[in-house]
Amino acid sequence: MLGSSSQALCEVYDLAMLDLDGVVYVGGEGVPGAAQHLASVREGGMRVAFITNNASRTPARVADHLRELHVEARTEDVVTSAQAAARVLVERFGSGGRVVRLGADGLEDALREQGLEPVGVADEAEAIVTGYGPEVVWGDIMRAAVRIRDGLPWVASNTDMTFPAPFGLAPGHGVQVEMLRSFTGVDPEVAGKPASPLLDETVRRVGGRRPLMVGDRLDTDIEGARNAGYDSLLVLTGVTGLPELTGAPERLRPTYVAPDLAGLLVAHEAPARDGDGFVAGGWRAEVDRGRLCVGGGGDESSWWRVVASAAWAHLDATGKSVDLDDVGVPGR
């Protein structure tokens, strides 16, 4: 169920597509060791791209923030859902198309980069594109909703339901999308994860013949990689913990799992069957009467692999998630 690699992932794959929040930084602060791990990855010849569903910030602003965290990043290394949305629009309507822009500056810059003309909600247009924008006013949303209902083609940068704001987890662009969908009865074409345009746009811009998606969220990063046909590495520095990982259905399961970005620098041994359990790196995990049991000793990465394998096998066989009572994560 997990992939296996006898070589370090940075030697097998030539492009790492990195989600940002929960992978490179958390709440604006760098994930411990992330900058050093990425420097080592680059020294080995692997390309690095930073991808984000946030359509409000420009790539230049994102790159500036990464450099403040001592992560090497050029503007060209950053790809946003706004850029992916602009690509969807230019491929459909051609350069020079007039597009209603309902979002922040990052969305407008992406449209202009593709030769599209951003216009207001009352102007003549061939399509409308929406994205996260805290300054978007209600009157514009109402006008946009009517135009979408009346048939104006609609592209949404992403459908993220939450957004990590300085004051806490806040409503994301997905909340606006749901409101517009409810009023109009129209489903937008989505550019951001878990849809594939953002990942495809990253490969197009940054290059790489064998890309690897690296993320912390199962329902955007990992599902997005599966939808686009790419392998994935789940890191456990963000929102995914033991309950989420062990309860993941097949469509949300990563190819590899590691505690942090150091997982790019090592080989990955897929757990082997051992009777009713799974073994790897000195650890053994099995499910006994619905309860996950883990024994042995070794590195933290192997612990996560055997736990995921035993839990998924049980979930597939019974349709039930494992009981995690008394299961302690090494080092946490």
Secondary structure, 3 states (H helix, E strand, C coil): CCCCECCCHHHHCCEEEEECECCCEECCEECCCHHHHHHHHHHCCCEEEEEECCCCCCHHHHHHHHHHCCCCCCHHHEEEHHHHHHHHHHHHHCCCCEEEEECCHHHHHHHHHCCCEEECCCCCCCEEEECCCCCCCHHHHHHHHHHHHCCCCEEECCCCCEEEECCEEEECHHHHHHHHHHHHCCCCEECCCCCCHHHHHHHHHHCCCCEEEEECCHHHHHHHHHHHCCEEEEECCCCCCHHHHHCCCHHHCCCEEECCHHHHHCCECCCEEECCEEEECCEEEEEECCEEEEEECCCHHHHHHHHHHHHHHHHHHHCCCCECCCCCCCCC
